[in-house]
Every structure is written in structure tokens, then in C-alpha cells.
Amino acid sequence: MKSGMKKRIELKFELPVTIKKRTKWYVACCPILDVCSQGETAKKAEANLVEALKLFFISCIERGTLDAVMKECGFKLIKQRDRKEILHHRGTKFINVPIPFQATGCLSECRA
């Protein structure tokens, strides 16, 4: 990639979610991170939760606290072969939370 070019990179989290109807509102919650949102429909509550989680992760990244927060919430690295077994445990519903990044400069020199 040429110097000064920008490339969009996306980090994705697959997280458990619960959605329950409370009076006339639906409440969507990601219990592992203790982040919740609401909406007039289950679909809107889930979309609002995804947005809240994006903002949560972006805030953690900007502050440099993502690693500490994830460890405090009990996250750990898993082997790829164990991923399916963990993600489909007991019929739990999961949502994808994409976090966009924009890389600038000369990416070909990055060794991370």
C-alpha cells in the first residue's frame, strides 16, 4: 500500500445478548459486559445495544483500557478449534459488534 493511503479495518466481537419485554419496551442486555439498551421492538432494542457496545469499545480503545476491561470481565484468548463449542453453548443468542478502524500511513512496514 502506498504511503498516505487509508485502509478500513474492522474488529468484530461476538457477544451474548438477552432480550426481554418490560412493560411496553424491550430491553437488550449484554450481561458479560453489563451494557444494556432498550427499544420499542426487540429488533430496535438489539440495534441500540449494538450501538451502545460499539461506543463502549471505542471509548475503551481511545483510553487504552480495552485489555484491562476485557480481563476484568473474564475474557481470555481461546484456541480456534474451541470457538464453535463456546459460541453455541446452551442455545445462547449472540450478536456481532463491528468496530471500525481506519489505518493511515504506510501499512506495509507494520510488523504488529
Wavefront OBJ file of the C-alpha trace (Angstrom):
o trace
v 0.000 0.000 0.000
v 1.330 3.447 -0.897
v 2.305 5.856 1.835
v -0.568 8.106 2.904
v -3.293 5.718 1.731
v -6.099 4.825 4.111
v -7.473 1.373 4.715
v -10.538 0.453 6.744
v -10.027 -2.380 9.212
v -12.798 -3.917 11.292
v -12.525 -5.699 14.620
v -15.560 -7.865 15.430
v -16.819 -9.087 18.774
v -19.408 -11.867 19.027
v -21.190 -11.370 22.346
v -24.096 -12.984 24.207
v -27.303 -10.985 24.446
v -30.620 -11.304 26.244
v -33.758 -9.505 25.112
v -36.806 -9.257 27.361
v -40.036 -7.311 27.127
v -40.554 -4.924 30.051
v -43.945 -3.242 30.009
v -44.130 -1.644 26.538
v -40.339 -1.585 25.918
v -37.835 -4.297 25.043
v -34.576 -4.371 26.980
v -31.484 -5.839 25.330
v -28.530 -6.623 27.554
v -25.010 -7.966 27.140
v -24.601 -9.372 30.655
v -20.908 -10.221 30.336
v -20.079 -6.507 29.852
v -23.046 -5.138 31.842
v -24.184 -2.972 28.911
v -27.920 -2.610 28.226
v -30.206 -0.675 25.921
v -33.882 -0.545 25.034
v -36.242 -0.112 22.108
v -39.889 -0.226 21.137
v -39.304 -3.579 19.374
v -36.890 -6.436 20.034
v -35.095 -5.620 16.776
v -34.698 -1.939 17.720
v -33.506 -2.852 21.226
v -30.866 -5.155 19.711
v -29.744 -2.462 17.233
v -29.497 0.053 20.094
v -27.436 -2.442 22.108
v -25.019 -2.939 19.205
v -24.578 0.839 19.010
v -24.047 1.104 22.790
v -21.456 -1.694 22.663
v -19.633 -0.015 19.765
v -19.405 3.189 21.786
v -18.268 1.216 24.852
v -15.447 -0.464 22.896
v -14.389 2.733 21.125
v -14.200 4.506 24.485
v -12.059 1.696 25.923
v -9.745 1.758 22.889
v -9.360 5.544 22.994
v -8.499 5.415 26.709
v -6.140 2.457 26.326
v -8.147 0.337 28.772
v -9.613 -2.351 26.478
v -7.240 -5.121 27.615
v -7.834 -4.398 31.311
v -11.618 -4.163 30.877
v -11.807 -7.418 28.925
v -9.700 -9.268 31.520
v -11.817 -7.846 34.360
v -14.953 -9.119 32.604
v -13.461 -12.618 32.390
v -12.403 -12.706 28.731
v -9.410 -14.783 27.686
v -7.905 -15.942 24.408
v -9.240 -19.257 23.109
v -7.973 -21.694 20.543
v -9.735 -21.513 17.184
v -10.903 -25.138 17.441
v -12.717 -24.407 20.730
v -14.562 -21.368 19.311
v -17.655 -23.137 17.916
v -18.231 -25.115 21.098
v -18.067 -21.967 23.226
v -20.135 -19.758 20.908
v -23.032 -22.188 20.630
v -23.270 -23.085 24.292
v -26.799 -23.831 25.539
v -28.658 -22.053 22.737
v -27.492 -18.590 23.815
v -28.208 -15.807 21.319
v -25.147 -13.888 20.114
v -24.774 -10.580 18.264
v -21.891 -9.284 16.170
v -20.455 -5.911 17.147
v -18.172 -4.482 14.432
v -15.678 -1.798 15.500
v -14.312 0.163 12.522
v -10.705 1.385 12.393
v -9.042 3.498 9.776
v -5.361 2.888 9.183
v -3.262 5.619 7.640
v 0.335 5.807 6.549
v 2.493 3.027 5.220
v 0.897 -0.221 6.373
v 3.448 -2.410 4.620
v 6.018 -1.540 7.296
v 3.779 -2.521 10.211
v 5.020 -5.645 11.989
v 2.276 -5.911 14.619
l 1 2 3 4 5 6 7 8 9 10 11 12 13 14 15 16 17 18 19 20 21 22 23 24 25 26 27 28 29 30 31 32 33 34 35 36 37 38 39 40 41 42 43 44 45 46 47 48 49 50 51 52 53 54 55 56 57 58 59 60 61 62 63 64 65 66 67 68 69 70 71 72 73 74 75 76 77 78 79 80 81 82 83 84 85 86 87 88 89 90 91 92 93 94 95 96 97 98 99 100 101 102 103 104 105 106 107 108 109 110 111 112
